[in-house]
Amino acid sequence: MDHEERSILEATSVSLSSVVARIRAEYVEMPGLALTVAQAARFWSLNPSALEQLFSILVDDGFLLRDKTGAYRRP
C-alpha cells in the first residue's frame, strides 16, 4: 500500500488491521458473498483504490479469490 492509500485510511481514522478484520468478518458471516471493488467500496464506504490493495492482501493470504467476473469471494 503506498503513502497516498495509507493517508486515505488514516484520514478516516481507521487502522489497516481493523479494516482487514472487518472485511474478513463480513465474508465469514455471509457465505457466498461476492463483491466487485465498486460494490465493496459502497458497502464499506471505502476508497476503491484502497480496497483494491486490501483485496490484494486478502488474495495473497489465500482468504479471498478473484473470480472471472471480477468479484472477490471466498475460495
Backbone atoms as SQL, in Angstrom:
CREATE TABLE atoms (id INTEGER PRIMARY KEY, chain TEXT, resi INTEGER, resn TEXT, atom TEXT, x REAL, y REAL, z REAL);
INSERT INTO atoms VALUES
  (1, 'A', 1, 'MET', 'N', 0.858, -1.166, 0.000),
  (2, 'A', 1, 'MET', 'CA', 0.000, 0.000, 0.000),
  (3, 'A', 1, 'MET', 'C', 0.905, 1.229, 0.000),
  (4, 'A', 2, 'ASP', 'N', 0.665, 2.155, -0.906),
  (5, 'A', 2, 'ASP', 'CA', 1.528, 3.333, -0.987),
  (6, 'A', 2, 'ASP', 'C', 1.087, 4.413, 0.004),
  (7, 'A', 3, 'HIS', 'N', 1.872, 5.484, 0.050),
  (8, 'A', 3, 'HIS', 'CA', 1.634, 6.560, 1.019),
  (9, 'A', 3, 'HIS', 'C', 0.244, 7.172, 0.858),
  (10, 'A', 4, 'GLU', 'N', -0.170, 7.396, -0.369),
  (11, 'A', 4, 'GLU', 'CA', -1.483, 8.011, -0.615),
  (12, 'A', 4, 'GLU', 'C', -2.612, 7.137, -0.069),
  (13, 'A', 5, 'GLU', 'N', -2.516, 5.823, -0.304),
  (14, 'A', 5, 'GLU', 'CA', -3.563, 4.921, 0.158),
  (15, 'A', 5, 'GLU', 'C', -3.566, 4.828, 1.681),
  (16, 'A', 6, 'ARG', 'N', -2.386, 4.842, 2.302),
  (17, 'A', 6, 'ARG', 'CA', -2.333, 4.843, 3.763),
  (18, 'A', 6, 'ARG', 'C', -2.962, 6.120, 4.301),
  (19, 'A', 7, 'SER', 'N', -2.707, 7.230, 3.621),
  (20, 'A', 7, 'SER', 'CA', -3.281, 8.507, 4.049),
  (21, 'A', 7, 'SER', 'C', -4.797, 8.476, 3.984),
  (22, 'A', 8, 'ILE', 'N', -5.326, 7.812, 2.966),
  (23, 'A', 8, 'ILE', 'CA', -6.778, 7.692, 2.823),
  (24, 'A', 8, 'ILE', 'C', -7.352, 6.978, 4.038),
  (25, 'A', 9, 'LEU', 'N', -6.728, 5.860, 4.424),
  (26, 'A', 9, 'LEU', 'CA', -7.207, 5.125, 5.575),
  (27, 'A', 9, 'LEU', 'C', -7.011, 5.907, 6.862),
  (28, 'A', 10, 'GLU', 'N', -5.867, 6.571, 6.999),
  (29, 'A', 10, 'GLU', 'CA', -5.603, 7.356, 8.197),
  (30, 'A', 10, 'GLU', 'C', -6.567, 8.535, 8.300),
  (31, 'A', 11, 'ALA', 'N', -6.919, 9.110, 7.161),
  (32, 'A', 11, 'ALA', 'CA', -7.827, 10.258, 7.159),
  (33, 'A', 11, 'ALA', 'C', -9.203, 9.875, 7.680),
  (34, 'A', 12, 'THR', 'N', -9.568, 8.619, 7.535),
  (35, 'A', 12, 'THR', 'CA', -10.862, 8.173, 8.040),
  (36, 'A', 12, 'THR', 'C', -10.753, 7.614, 9.455),
  (37, 'A', 13, 'SER', 'N', -9.582, 7.764, 10.067),
  (38, 'A', 13, 'SER', 'CA', -9.329, 7.300, 11.440),
  (39, 'A', 13, 'SER', 'C', -9.575, 5.814, 11.604),
  (40, 'A', 14, 'VAL', 'N', -9.237, 5.065, 10.598),
  (41, 'A', 14, 'VAL', 'CA', -9.428, 3.623, 10.638),
  (42, 'A', 14, 'VAL', 'C', -8.081, 2.960, 10.401),
  (43, 'A', 15, 'SER', 'N', -7.725, 2.005, 11.234),
  (44, 'A', 15, 'SER', 'CA', -6.456, 1.318, 11.039),
  (45, 'A', 15, 'SER', 'C', -6.601, 0.218, 9.993),
  (46, 'A', 16, 'LEU', 'N', -5.505, -0.063, 9.324),
  (47, 'A', 16, 'LEU', 'CA', -5.492, -1.092, 8.292),
  (48, 'A', 16, 'LEU', 'C', -5.945, -2.432, 8.862),
  (49, 'A', 17, 'SER', 'N', -5.433, -2.796, 10.028),
  (50, 'A', 17, 'SER', 'CA', -5.788, -4.098, 10.597),
  (51, 'A', 17, 'SER', 'C', -7.275, -4.185, 10.939),
  (52, 'A', 18, 'SER', 'N', -7.871, -3.095, 11.399),
  (53, 'A', 18, 'SER', 'CA', -9.304, -3.151, 11.725),
  (54, 'A', 18, 'SER', 'C', -10.149, -3.251, 10.458),
  (55, 'A', 19, 'VAL', 'N', -9.710, -2.625, 9.375),
  (56, 'A', 19, 'VAL', 'CA', -10.452, -2.721, 8.113),
  (57, 'A', 19, 'VAL', 'C', -10.358, -4.142, 7.562),
  (58, 'A', 20, 'VAL', 'N', -9.156, -4.712, 7.586),
  (59, 'A', 20, 'VAL', 'CA', -8.983, -6.085, 7.110),
  (60, 'A', 20, 'VAL', 'C', -9.814, -7.041, 7.964),
  (61, 'A', 21, 'ALA', 'N', -9.807, -6.845, 9.274),
  (62, 'A', 21, 'ALA', 'CA', -10.607, -7.695, 10.170),
  (63, 'A', 21, 'ALA', 'C', -12.096, -7.564, 9.867),
  (64, 'A', 22, 'ARG', 'N', -12.536, -6.348, 9.590),
  (65, 'A', 22, 'ARG', 'CA', -13.949, -6.116, 9.273),
  (66, 'A', 22, 'ARG', 'C', -14.344, -6.816, 7.971),
  (67, 'A', 23, 'ILE', 'N', -13.484, -6.717, 6.960),
  (68, 'A', 23, 'ILE', 'CA', -13.762, -7.370, 5.684),
  (69, 'A', 23, 'ILE', 'C', -13.799, -8.888, 5.867),
  (70, 'A', 24, 'ARG', 'N', -12.810, -9.427, 6.585),
  (71, 'A', 24, 'ARG', 'CA', -12.792, -10.870, 6.855),
  (72, 'A', 24, 'ARG', 'C', -14.077, -11.311, 7.564),
  (73, 'A', 25, 'ALA', 'N', -14.486, -10.564, 8.573),
  (74, 'A', 25, 'ALA', 'CA', -15.684, -10.916, 9.341),
  (75, 'A', 25, 'ALA', 'C', -16.928, -10.936, 8.462),
  (76, 'A', 26, 'GLU', 'N', -17.064, -9.960, 7.578),
  (77, 'A', 26, 'GLU', 'CA', -18.236, -9.916, 6.690),
  (78, 'A', 26, 'GLU', 'C', -18.272, -11.137, 5.779),
  (79, 'A', 27, 'TYR', 'N', -17.114, -11.509, 5.229),
  (80, 'A', 27, 'TYR', 'CA', -17.066, -12.675, 4.346),
  (81, 'A', 27, 'TYR', 'C', -17.355, -13.966, 5.108),
  (82, 'A', 28, 'VAL', 'N', -16.907, -14.064, 6.353),
  (83, 'A', 28, 'VAL', 'CA', -17.181, -15.255, 7.160),
  (84, 'A', 28, 'VAL', 'C', -18.649, -15.312, 7.550),
  (85, 'A', 29, 'GLU', 'N', -19.217, -14.169, 7.913),
  (86, 'A', 29, 'GLU', 'CA', -20.615, -14.125, 8.350),
  (87, 'A', 29, 'GLU', 'C', -21.615, -14.300, 7.209),
  (88, 'A', 30, 'MET', 'N', -21.183, -14.003, 5.988),
  (89, 'A', 30, 'MET', 'CA', -22.092, -14.092, 4.839),
  (90, 'A', 30, 'MET', 'C', -21.525, -15.037, 3.783),
  (91, 'A', 31, 'PRO', 'N', -21.667, -16.343, 4.003),
  (92, 'A', 31, 'PRO', 'CA', -21.172, -17.293, 2.995),
  (93, 'A', 31, 'PRO', 'C', -21.780, -16.985, 1.626),
  (94, 'A', 32, 'GLY', 'N', -20.969, -17.059, 0.620),
  (95, 'A', 32, 'GLY', 'CA', -21.442, -16.773, -0.728),
  (96, 'A', 32, 'GLY', 'C', -21.294, -15.317, -1.140),
  (97, 'A', 33, 'LEU', 'N', -20.842, -14.469, -0.211),
  (98, 'A', 33, 'LEU', 'CA', -20.646, -13.055, -0.535),
  (99, 'A', 33, 'LEU', 'C', -19.601, -12.925, -1.638),
  (100, 'A', 34, 'ALA', 'N', -19.932, -12.204, -2.680),
  (101, 'A', 34, 'ALA', 'CA', -19.020, -11.953, -3.799),
  (102, 'A', 34, 'ALA', 'C', -19.227, -10.502, -4.222),
  (103, 'A', 35, 'LEU', 'N', -18.196, -9.692, -4.035),
  (104, 'A', 35, 'LEU', 'CA', -18.296, -8.263, -4.321),
  (105, 'A', 35, 'LEU', 'C', -17.204, -7.806, -5.273),
  (106, 'A', 36, 'THR', 'N', -17.576, -6.934, -6.197),
  (107, 'A', 36, 'THR', 'CA', -16.577, -6.253, -7.010),
  (108, 'A', 36, 'THR', 'C', -15.987, -5.124, -6.158),
  (109, 'A', 37, 'VAL', 'N', -14.920, -4.527, -6.643),
  (110, 'A', 37, 'VAL', 'CA', -14.323, -3.406, -5.911),
  (111, 'A', 37, 'VAL', 'C', -15.341, -2.280, -5.747),
  (112, 'A', 38, 'ALA', 'N', -16.079, -1.962, -6.805),
  (113, 'A', 38, 'ALA', 'CA', -17.069, -0.880, -6.738),
  (114, 'A', 38, 'ALA', 'C', -18.157, -1.195, -5.709),
  (115, 'A', 39, 'GLN', 'N', -18.641, -2.427, -5.698),
  (116, 'A', 39, 'GLN', 'CA', -19.668, -2.812, -4.725),
  (117, 'A', 39, 'GLN', 'C', -19.123, -2.752, -3.298),
  (118, 'A', 40, 'ALA', 'N', -17.912, -3.256, -3.114),
  (119, 'A', 40, 'ALA', 'CA', -17.294, -3.259, -1.791),
  (120, 'A', 40, 'ALA', 'C', -17.033, -1.837, -1.297),
  (121, 'A', 41, 'ALA', 'N', -16.641, -0.953, -2.201),
  (122, 'A', 41, 'ALA', 'CA', -16.403, 0.443, -1.827),
  (123, 'A', 41, 'ALA', 'C', -17.677, 1.078, -1.268),
  (124, 'A', 42, 'ARG', 'N', -18.802, 0.783, -1.907),
  (125, 'A', 42, 'ARG', 'CA', -20.081, 1.303, -1.401),
  (126, 'A', 42, 'ARG', 'C', -20.479, 0.615, -0.098),
  (127, 'A', 43, 'PHE', 'N', -20.295, -0.694, -0.035),
  (128, 'A', 43, 'PHE', 'CA', -20.699, -1.483, 1.127),
  (129, 'A', 43, 'PHE', 'C', -19.945, -1.052, 2.391),
  (130, 'A', 44, 'TRP', 'N', -18.618, -0.825, 2.255),
  (131, 'A', 44, 'TRP', 'CA', -17.800, -0.467, 3.422),
  (132, 'A', 44, 'TRP', 'C', -17.437, 1.013, 3.469),
  (133, 'A', 45, 'SER', 'N', -17.948, 1.798, 2.556),
  (134, 'A', 45, 'SER', 'CA', -17.654, 3.242, 2.500),
  (135, 'A', 45, 'SER', 'C', -16.154, 3.511, 2.494),
  (136, 'A', 46, 'LEU', 'N', -15.460, 2.820, 1.585),
  (137, 'A', 46, 'LEU', 'CA', -14.010, 2.978, 1.454),
  (138, 'A', 46, 'LEU', 'C', -13.649, 3.389, 0.043),
  (139, 'A', 47, 'ASN', 'N', -12.477, 3.953, -0.100),
  (140, 'A', 47, 'ASN', 'CA', -11.951, 4.358, -1.384),
  (141, 'A', 47, 'ASN', 'C', -11.667, 3.118, -2.243),
  (142, 'A', 48, 'PRO', 'N', -12.118, 3.098, -3.504),
  (143, 'A', 48, 'PRO', 'CA', -11.886, 1.925, -4.352),
  (144, 'A', 48, 'PRO', 'C', -10.413, 1.552, -4.519),
  (145, 'A', 49, 'SER', 'N', -9.522, 2.517, -4.641),
  (146, 'A', 49, 'SER', 'CA', -8.112, 2.162, -4.820),
  (147, 'A', 49, 'SER', 'C', -7.533, 1.537, -3.555),
  (148, 'A', 50, 'ALA', 'N', -7.959, 1.998, -2.390),
  (149, 'A', 50, 'ALA', 'CA', -7.521, 1.384, -1.134),
  (150, 'A', 50, 'ALA', 'C', -8.081, -0.033, -1.025),
  (151, 'A', 51, 'LEU', 'N', -9.335, -0.231, -1.456),
  (152, 'A', 51, 'LEU', 'CA', -9.942, -1.565, -1.415),
  (153, 'A', 51, 'LEU', 'C', -9.216, -2.531, -2.328),
  (154, 'A', 52, 'GLU', 'N', -8.785, -2.069, -3.484),
  (155, 'A', 52, 'GLU', 'CA', -8.020, -2.945, -4.377),
  (156, 'A', 52, 'GLU', 'C', -6.785, -3.471, -3.666),
  (157, 'A', 53, 'GLN', 'N', -6.112, -2.601, -2.916),
  (158, 'A', 53, 'GLN', 'CA', -4.927, -3.013, -2.170),
  (159, 'A', 53, 'GLN', 'C', -5.305, -3.985, -1.042),
  (160, 'A', 54, 'LEU', 'N', -6.386, -3.692, -0.344),
  (161, 'A', 54, 'LEU', 'CA', -6.829, -4.586, 0.734),
  (162, 'A', 54, 'LEU', 'C', -7.220, -5.951, 0.186),
  (163, 'A', 55, 'PHE', 'N', -7.948, -5.971, -0.929),
  (164, 'A', 55, 'PHE', 'CA', -8.317, -7.241, -1.544),
  (165, 'A', 55, 'PHE', 'C', -7.069, -7.999, -1.992),
  (166, 'A', 56, 'SER', 'N', -6.080, -7.288, -2.485),
  (167, 'A', 56, 'SER', 'CA', -4.829, -7.921, -2.899),
  (168, 'A', 56, 'SER', 'C', -4.165, -8.635, -1.719),
  (169, 'A', 57, 'ILE', 'N', -4.176, -7.993, -0.554),
  (170, 'A', 57, 'ILE', 'CA', -3.627, -8.603, 0.658),
  (171, 'A', 57, 'ILE', 'C', -4.390, -9.884, 0.992),
  (172, 'A', 58, 'LEU', 'N', -5.716, -9.815, 0.923),
  (173, 'A', 58, 'LEU', 'CA', -6.547, -10.968, 1.273),
  (174, 'A', 58, 'LEU', 'C', -6.421, -12.096, 0.249),
  (175, 'A', 59, 'VAL', 'N', -6.197, -11.764, -1.010),
  (176, 'A', 59, 'VAL', 'CA', -5.965, -12.782, -2.037),
  (177, 'A', 59, 'VAL', 'C', -4.596, -13.427, -1.796),
  (178, 'A', 60, 'ASP', 'N', -3.582, -12.610, -1.534),
  (179, 'A', 60, 'ASP', 'CA', -2.240, -13.142, -1.265),
  (180, 'A', 60, 'ASP', 'C', -2.229, -14.063, -0.051),
  (181, 'A', 61, 'ASP', 'N', -3.066, -13.758, 0.943),
  (182, 'A', 61, 'ASP', 'CA', -3.186, -14.590, 2.148),
  (183, 'A', 61, 'ASP', 'C', -3.989, -15.868, 1.902),
  (184, 'A', 62, 'GLY', 'N', -4.654, -15.961, 0.737),
  (185, 'A', 62, 'GLY', 'CA', -5.473, -17.125, 0.437),
  (186, 'A', 62, 'GLY', 'C', -6.867, -17.056, 1.039),
  (187, 'A', 63, 'PHE', 'N', -7.216, -15.900, 1.616),
  (188, 'A', 63, 'PHE', 'CA', -8.540, -15.757, 2.229),
  (189, 'A', 63, 'PHE', 'C', -9.615, -15.526, 1.174),
  (190, 'A', 64, 'LEU', 'N', -9.291, -14.763, 0.128),
  (191, 'A', 64, 'LEU', 'CA', -10.226, -14.481, -0.966),
  (192, 'A', 64, 'LEU', 'C', -9.613, -14.890, -2.293),
  (193, 'A', 65, 'LEU', 'N', -10.461, -14.997, -3.282),
  (194, 'A', 65, 'LEU', 'CA', -10.005, -15.136, -4.661),
  (195, 'A', 65, 'LEU', 'C', -10.831, -14.198, -5.527),
  (196, 'A', 66, 'ARG', 'N', -10.277, -13.849, -6.658),
  (197, 'A', 66, 'ARG', 'CA', -10.998, -13.007, -7.619),
  (198, 'A', 66, 'ARG', 'C', -11.514, -13.920, -8.717),
  (199, 'A', 67, 'ASP', 'N', -12.826, -13.954, -8.913),
  (200, 'A', 67, 'ASP', 'CA', -13.392, -14.835, -9.916),
  (201, 'A', 67, 'ASP', 'C', -13.375, -14.187, -11.301),
  (202, 'A', 68, 'LYS', 'N', -13.850, -14.932, -12.288),
  (203, 'A', 68, 'LYS', 'CA', -13.781, -14.459, -13.670),
  (204, 'A', 68, 'LYS', 'C', -14.654, -13.235, -13.934),
  (205, 'A', 69, 'THR', 'N', -15.603, -12.952, -13.056),
  (206, 'A', 69, 'THR', 'CA', -16.451, -11.758, -13.209),
  (207, 'A', 69, 'THR', 'C', -15.823, -10.521, -12.565),
  (208, 'A', 70, 'GLY', 'N', -14.701, -10.728, -11.839),
  (209, 'A', 70, 'GLY', 'CA', -14.044, -9.625, -11.163),
  (210, 'A', 70, 'GLY', 'C', -14.491, -9.450, -9.721),
  (211, 'A', 71, 'ALA', 'N', -15.356, -10.350, -9.256),
  (212, 'A', 71, 'ALA', 'CA', -15.819, -10.275, -7.863),
  (213, 'A', 71, 'ALA', 'C', -14.851, -11.029, -6.959),
  (214, 'A', 72, 'TYR', 'N', -14.752, -10.555, -5.737),
  (215, 'A', 72, 'TYR', 'CA', -13.911, -11.200, -4.730),
  (216, 'A', 72, 'TYR', 'C', -14.805, -12.029, -3.827),
  (217, 'A', 73, 'ARG', 'N', -14.407, -13.297, -3.621),
  (218, 'A', 73, 'ARG', 'CA', -15.194, -14.232, -2.827),
  (219, 'A', 73, 'ARG', 'C', -14.268, -15.205, -2.125),
  (220, 'A', 74, 'ARG', 'N', -14.831, -15.964, -1.209),
  (221, 'A', 74, 'ARG', 'CA', -14.066, -16.998, -0.514),
  (222, 'A', 74, 'ARG', 'C', -13.798, -18.153, -1.479),
  (223, 'A', 75, 'PRO', 'N', -12.647, -18.802, -1.345),
  (224, 'A', 75, 'PRO', 'CA', -12.349, -19.970, -2.221),
  (225, 'A', 75, 'PRO', 'C', -13.285, -21.130, -1.950);
